[in-house]
Amino acid sequence: MQFFVIGQPWYLISATLSKVSICLFFMSFLRRARQWRILLAGLITIMTIITLAFALAVYLQCRPLEKVWNPSIAGGCSDPSIQMNFGYTQGGMSTPSML
């Protein structure tokens, strides 16, 4: 559980970085098509913000983070629906950008 919680945001960050690199690759070909470059830049911005927000939601869900995999430790956790909603948003954002 410990490695799953710690590794989950890193997987999403790496997937987002690969999508950003693909968008930047397409932007290099679309030098004259300004509308497409703006659209791709907006997509990059939205993907980056959602991924960073999801990573923060995972890492800040419990204080201390160790409480996620060891419930006997003193501390508190946020409502699990917050992380679930971020997960839905991340999944919804990932699907259109993969098409």
N, C-alpha and C positions, 0 to 999 in steps of 0.2 A: 504494500500500500504506500509505503514511504516513497519508493522510487517512482511509482505511478503518479503521485501527486506532484512530486518535484519535476518529473520529466514531461508531463502533459503540456505545460506552456511552451517548453522548448521545442516540442514537435510542432505545435501550431506556429511558433515564430519561424521555424525553418521552412514550413510549407508556405507561409506568407512571403518570406524572402524569395523563394523560388518564383512565386507569382509576380512579385515586384520586378524581378529580373526579366521575366518574360515580357511584362508591360514596357519596361525600359527598352528592351530589344525592339519591340514594335514601334515605340516612339522614335527610335533612331531612323526607321524607314519612312516614317510619316512626317518628314520635315515640313512639307508644304500643306498638309491637311491639318490645319490648326484645331478644328473641331474635335478630331479624333485624339489629338495630343492632349487637349483639355479633358476629354472624357477619360482617357487613360490615367492622367495625373489625378483626377478626382477619385478614380477607382483605387489607385495606390494609396491615397490619403485615407480613404474610408477603411480599407483593409488594414492598414497600419494602426489606426486608432482603435478599431475593434479588437485587434489581436493584443495590443498593449493593455487595453482595458480588461480583457479576459485574463491575461497573465497576472495583472494586479489583483483581480478578483480571486484567482486561485491562491496566490501567495498571501493575501491578506484575509482569507476567509476565517482563519483561526489565529488567535494570538495567545500563545506562541504557535507557530505552524505545526510543531510536533504533536499538538493535540489532535490533529486530523487522524493520525494513525495510532495514537496512544491516548484514549479517552480518560485515563486516570490522572492525567496531568491537569493541574489547576490552570484555568484560563477560560476564554469564551470564544464562541464561533458565531458567525453571522448566519442568517437564514439561508438554508440550502437552495431555496428557489432563486436566489440572486445568481449563483453560479450556473444553475440550470438555464436561466434566461439568457445569460451571456453565451452559454453553449449553443442554444438555439440561434442566437444572432450570428455567432461565428459560423455555424453550419449553413445558415441561410445566405451568408455572404460568400462562403466558399463555393457553393453550388453554381451560381451564375457566372462567377469568374472562371470556372473550369470549362464552361461550355464554349 
